[in-house]
């Protein structure tokens, strides 16, 4: 008797060509001649769907949710993993496309934050409190399975794992990754991320989501990176390539004709001119201070920083969190000594601004 291997699969869809059936007008309110449960479902969809987006990289598509009016989107790390230079496309429910920039990730919990580069204001979803996440409650999933944006499925919360992950029988498919799992109040109780599948693609009726409390902890750790008025800023096409390494000092030194390089995951470029801001050019995991990505032609790339390097010291003192680096660079210093750990080695880099 042959047995089938059951795989736990992430649910990001590869891009496929899907016919355009045109836009369907949204229902402004739940009609009065439906059952109470149907009205709840309609109202949840009406309220939540405008805040749900489709996220596209070169090779795949997933979902996400606006969580701030300024355009901060939460999604799965695996949705944006192959994004070149951290750049993605964000498509809202009206079909408008925005450029997005990955700010930071949490690979352990499969979470990522993306900033939409726009001055528009966006509808948002709120996170549910821990006490409002209960096994047996009715849940609603919205996303873009197989690229079909605005798709709603329903079910119940089947289980809360010891690590906080949520299990549901709401039907999830490739492309639902990163989309919201909602309660009947329209609050996000989790971020959909995986399905249990016999073939790695179709759904058996068991799906998983990272819970809202874990997502909120991720946001708290990333506060210095994502707040709208943070000193950090995203690299842009206006950023000039950093000059070559200087060999005049004992530690590898980097000089810049601009006012400064910057470290850490970054926010928006609209808050101040780039020339006024230090830029190192990396995306960090805020919990471990590990380098997730190095920007091309940045000071970090000239230093030789690589994905997996860990920032451990600043000016001879241990680094406790990313905010410590951001706050120091906000002072526009003339020099900094950055200590980096790679494998079992430690290197000191002297950076001149």
Phi and psi in degrees as a GROMACS rama.xvg file:
@    title "Ramachandran Plot"
@    xaxis  label "Phi"
@    yaxis  label "Psi"
@TYPE xy
-83.6969  144.591  UNK-2
-113.535  149.846  UNK-3
-100.512  135.851  UNK-4
-77.4422  133.165  UNK-5
-99.8214  124.067  UNK-6
-112.039  141.905  UNK-7
-88.7548  113.283  UNK-8
-117.43  138.907  UNK-9
-70.5392  159.654  UNK-10
-120.91  46.8272  UNK-11
-94.3683  129.857  UNK-12
-89.5329  143.043  UNK-13
-71.6856  145.745  UNK-14
-62.6244  131.433  UNK-15
-130.675  159.977  UNK-16
-84.849  121.394  UNK-17
-125.091  132.831  UNK-18
-57.7317  146.796  UNK-19
-93.4007  109.928  UNK-20
-91.3811  2.99126  UNK-21
85.6052  167.122  UNK-22
-85.0227  142.355  UNK-23
-108.264  129.706  UNK-24
-62.3643  134.269  UNK-25
-72.6217  146.123  UNK-26
-76.4741  126.314  UNK-27
-72.1973  -26.7035  UNK-28
-160.068  155.562  UNK-29
-67.3347  126.512  UNK-30
-60.6569  160.334  UNK-31
-84.9764  -14.0372  UNK-32
-100.143  31.7355  UNK-33
-119.232  161.809  UNK-34
-65.0749  153.91  UNK-35
-54.9036  -41.6751  UNK-36
-65.609  -36.4428  UNK-37
-66.3424  -39.815  UNK-38
-62.5882  -39.0487  UNK-39
-62.9143  -45.4559  UNK-40
-59.9162  -44.921  UNK-41
-63.1422  -41.4627  UNK-42
-68.6197  -40.43  UNK-43
-59.2177  -45.9578  UNK-44
-65.0371  -45.0129  UNK-45
-58.9199  -41.0148  UNK-46
-78.4451  -37.4426  UNK-47
-91.4537  -34.1652  UNK-48
-56.9203  -37.9498  UNK-49
-60.283  -21.0126  UNK-50
-91.8493  -1.9376  UNK-51
-97.102  136.017  UNK-52
-125.402  162.284  UNK-53
-100.588  135.112  UNK-54
-115.395  127.905  UNK-55
-124.54  135.544  UNK-56
-112.202  -167.641  UNK-57
-61.3961  -40.1429  UNK-58
-115.873  -7.17996  UNK-59
-147.542  170.435  UNK-60
-138.106  145.097  UNK-61
-146.315  -161.869  UNK-62
-128.412  170.433  UNK-63
-165.238  176.819  UNK-64
-137.08  134.894  UNK-65
-70.1819  130.543  UNK-66
-120.043  -5.19199  UNK-67
-137.003  150.449  UNK-68
-63.7625  -22.233  UNK-69
-77.0391  -9.07494  UNK-70
108.371  27.7566  UNK-71
-86.2109  127.041  UNK-72
-115.951  134.505  UNK-73
-104.391  138.669  UNK-74
-152.921  -166.318  UNK-75
-91.3488  148.15  UNK-76
-62.2103  -37.7968  UNK-77
-71.3735  -18.5985  UNK-78
-67.6936  -38.8019  UNK-79
-104.176  8.05171  UNK-80
-59.3426  -37.3195  UNK-81
-97.5756  16.881  UNK-82
-68.9982  123.173  UNK-83
-69.9001  122.858  UNK-84
57.5219  23.4098  UNK-85
73.5292  16.5521  UNK-86
-99.2949  133.012  UNK-87
-135.045  168.401  UNK-88
-109.055  133.615  UNK-89
-113.722  123.336  UNK-90
-116.494  123.221  UNK-91
-86.1967  -178.814  UNK-92
-69.0689  -16.8157  UNK-93
-88.9868  -0.113202  UNK-94
87.1141  4.48733  UNK-95
-79.3112  135.2  UNK-96
-104.192  134.656  UNK-97
-122.898  154.227  UNK-98
-84.6819  138.43  UNK-99
-126.948  151.995  UNK-100
-124.552  126.385  UNK-101
-66.5363  129.649  UNK-102
-97.796  -46.8943  UNK-103
-163.533  161.982  UNK-104
-138.424  159.835  UNK-105
-132.113  94.2992  UNK-106
-67.6999  -34.1465  UNK-107
-58.9096  -43.5132  UNK-108
-101.997  8.29218  UNK-109
56.4279  53.718  UNK-110
-126.791  151.8  UNK-111
-150.568  152.601  UNK-112
-117.353  134.254  UNK-113
-125.781  136.19  UNK-114
-103.314  125.826  UNK-115
-78.9094  130.304  UNK-116
-87.4464  85.2576  UNK-117
-160.602  154.004  UNK-118
-91.9378  0.80267  UNK-119
-65.571  159.281  UNK-120
-105.824  144.188  UNK-121
-125.52  148.812  UNK-122
-68.2724  152.159  UNK-123
-132.018  163.5  UNK-124
-112.541  144.567  UNK-125
-101.231  151.865  UNK-126
-84.7455  143.238  UNK-127
-77.4929  151.094  UNK-128
-75.3584  157.014  UNK-129
-56.196  -39.6868  UNK-130
-70.3205  -12.2958  UNK-131
-101.39  19.8288  UNK-132
-117.902  102.041  UNK-133
-132.962  137.144  UNK-134
-59.3375  134.854  UNK-135
101.023  -17.2425  UNK-136
-72.4581  152.884  UNK-137
-73.6292  137.057  UNK-138
-129  158.957  UNK-139
-135.494  130.246  UNK-140
-114.795  130.815  UNK-141
-123.514  137.703  UNK-142
-176.565  -160.251  UNK-143
-124.625  62.9263  UNK-144
-62.084  128.886  UNK-145
54.6087  29.5334  UNK-146
83.1202  1.87134  UNK-147
-87.4268  87.756  UNK-148
-64.6664  151.463  UNK-149
75.0663  21.624  UNK-150
-83.568  130.152  UNK-151
-109.747  132.978  UNK-152
-131.763  157.245  UNK-153
-131.167  164.078  UNK-154
-179.788  -150.993  UNK-155
-128.35  162.869  UNK-156
-81.0287  112.124  UNK-157
-86.6269  -28.9111  UNK-158
-167.154  147.043  UNK-159
-117.097  114.627  UNK-160
-71.8245  165.3  UNK-161
-63.4534  -27.6031  UNK-162
-86.1985  4.12574  UNK-163
94.619  -10.9317  UNK-164
-63.3532  145.7  UNK-165
-102.448  141.797  UNK-166
-116.949  136.969  UNK-167
-141.36  155.507  UNK-168
-98.9446  5.69203  UNK-169
-61.9888  134.79  UNK-170
-69.7709  117.465  UNK-171
-117.222  147.353  UNK-172
-142.255  169.867  UNK-173
-52.6915  127.047  UNK-174
109.178  -18.0216  UNK-175
-77.3273  -15.4995  UNK-176
-52.7325  132.199  UNK-177
89.3552  -12.6497  UNK-178
-78.285  168.639  UNK-179
-83.7462  145.799  UNK-180
-107.429  120.027  UNK-181
-114.139  155.015  UNK-182
-95.6541  -177.59  UNK-183
-71.2787  -8.30272  UNK-184
-89.7187  -4.6237  UNK-185
82.8036  13.1783  UNK-186
-88.0061  146.346  UNK-187
-82.0265  116.958  UNK-188
-96.2521  -13.5503  UNK-189
-168.864  168.267  UNK-190
-112.207  111.573  UNK-191
-59.1461  139.161  UNK-192
-143.611  -23.4734  UNK-193
-157.858  161.652  UNK-194
-131.816  154.235  UNK-195
-92.851  118.453  UNK-196
-138.574  140.556  UNK-197
-74.4432  -21.0814  UNK-198
-126.509  7.83715  UNK-199
82.2702  1.03516  UNK-200
-130.143  -55.5463  UNK-201
-81.887  161.965  UNK-202
-98.8019  134.823  UNK-203
-93.2717  -1.19794  UNK-204
99.8928  9.63116  UNK-205
-124.216  113.816  UNK-206
-123.469  162.572  UNK-207
-132.155  150.689  UNK-208
-142.672  146.566  UNK-209
-76.4528  130.666  UNK-210
-72.3326  156.917  UNK-211
-58.5786  -43.0434  UNK-212
-58.0396  -39.2108  UNK-213
-68.2515  -39.5193  UNK-214
-63.5619  -39.3991  UNK-215
-67.5053  -36.0014  UNK-216
-63.1855  -39.3577  UNK-217
-61.1844  -42.7558  UNK-218
-64.3088  -39.815  UNK-219
-63.0626  -43.5449  UNK-220
-65.0878  -26.9632  UNK-221
-97.6101  11.0556  UNK-222
-56.271  -40.243  UNK-223
-68.381  -19.7244  UNK-224
-90.7699  -37.3429  UNK-225
-99.8478  -13.7687  UNK-226
-64.9472  140.05  UNK-227
-55.7329  -34.079  UNK-228
-102.561  21.0374  UNK-229
-63.9579  153.02  UNK-230
-69.909  -29.9821  UNK-231
-64.0367  152.526  UNK-232
-143.53  155.005  UNK-233
-77.4041  140.551  UNK-234
-62.227  149.069  UNK-235
-139.976  -178.87  UNK-236
-66.2944  -12.3577  UNK-237
-82.176  -12.6644  UNK-238
-74.8809  126.843  UNK-239
-81.5398  148.56  UNK-240
-58.9025  138.921  UNK-241
-69.9342  148.731  UNK-242
-68.9654  170.794  UNK-243
-71.1252  165.82  UNK-244
-64.2587  144.92  UNK-245
-100.118  140.784  UNK-246
-105.432  19.0459  UNK-247
-85.2746  -7.62735  UNK-248
-121.318  163.643  UNK-249
-66.4702  -45.9961  UNK-250
-85.7691  150.469  UNK-251
-55.6851  124.403  UNK-252
-114.288  145.717  UNK-253
-127.794  127.058  UNK-254
-110.799  149.958  UNK-255
-132.372  138.01  UNK-256
-75.4176  -18.7964  UNK-257
-86.6808  178.553  UNK-258
-70.175  -25.821  UNK-259
177.677  156.2  UNK-260
-87.2859  172.031  UNK-261
-135.655  151.895  UNK-262
-110.253  163.613  UNK-263
79.8322  164.176  UNK-264
-58.2385  153.756  UNK-265
-129.942  165.247  UNK-266
-105.202  -126.088  UNK-267
-104.72  156.257  UNK-268
-87.8865  -3.88342  UNK-269
-80.8146  -15.5293  UNK-270
-74.0696  -22.9619  UNK-271
-168.739  160.998  UNK-272
-60.4196  143.03  UNK-273
-61.3596  -34.6422  UNK-274
-63.8427  -18.1778  UNK-275
-90.2598  -1.96149  UNK-276
-120.865  135.636  UNK-277
-65.5198  139.714  UNK-278
-140.426  123.175  UNK-279
-98.4611  -37.4337  UNK-280
93.5463  47.0553  UNK-281
-135.206  157.571  UNK-282
-108.801  128.948  UNK-283
-110.989  150.367  UNK-284
-78.179  115.095  UNK-285
-65.9378  -22.5241  UNK-286
-77.6732  -44.2038  UNK-287
-104.51  -8.66394  UNK-288
59.8012  28.4772  UNK-289
-88.0495  139.332  UNK-290
-71.058  121.791  UNK-291
-92.9541  -35.4856  UNK-292
-153.724  142.975  UNK-293
-111.224  126.822  UNK-294
-71.8997  139.86  UNK-295
-63.1399  147.534  UNK-296
58.1723  24.1573  UNK-297
-99.4804  168.293  UNK-298
-59.6344  -37.8445  UNK-299
-62.1146  -38.7285  UNK-300
-68.6962  -36.0802  UNK-301
-70.2474  -30.0348  UNK-302
-69.2383  -20.8185  UNK-303
91.5415  14.8668  UNK-304
-64.222  145.322  UNK-305
-130.542  160.178  UNK-306
-59.1122  132.21  UNK-307
101.765  -17.5726  UNK-308
-64.6317  151.899  UNK-309
-125.149  130.34  UNK-310
-82.9773  117.771  UNK-311
-116.723  -20.0305  UNK-312
-147.758  146.997  UNK-313
-132.238  116.631  UNK-314
55.2074  38.3198  UNK-315
85.7866  -3.38873  UNK-316
-110.032  145.891  UNK-317
-62.2786  143.926  UNK-318
-90.8776  122.569  UNK-319
-90.3262  -36.4433  UNK-320
-158.555  168.968  UNK-321
-63.96  -29.3056  UNK-322
-61.5352  -33.4092  UNK-323
-60.6373  -40.0355  UNK-324
-70.7272  -45.7439  UNK-325
-59.7148  -43.9897  UNK-326
-63.6345  -38.563  UNK-327
-66.5468  -44.6474  UNK-328
-68.5657  -23.0639  UNK-329
-64.5433  -21.5263  UNK-330
-79.9246  -3.41604  UNK-331
52.0818  61.4226  UNK-332
-71.2852  162.287  UNK-333
-88.189  -20.9466  UNK-334
-154.221  153.509  UNK-335
-147.891  149.429  UNK-336
-113.645  113.121  UNK-337
-107.255  126.996  UNK-338
-103.371  126.49  UNK-339
-124.042  133.18  UNK-340
-102.404  132.502  UNK-341
-137.521  119.768  UNK-342
55.8247  -116.29  UNK-343
-105.562  5.56303  UNK-344
-103.86  159.327  UNK-345
-127.601  132.734  UNK-346
-129.612  138.663  UNK-347
-102.425  130.563  UNK-348
-116.039  123.979  UNK-349
-92.597  120.697  UNK-350
-111.037  124.628  UNK-351
-104.079  132.352  UNK-352
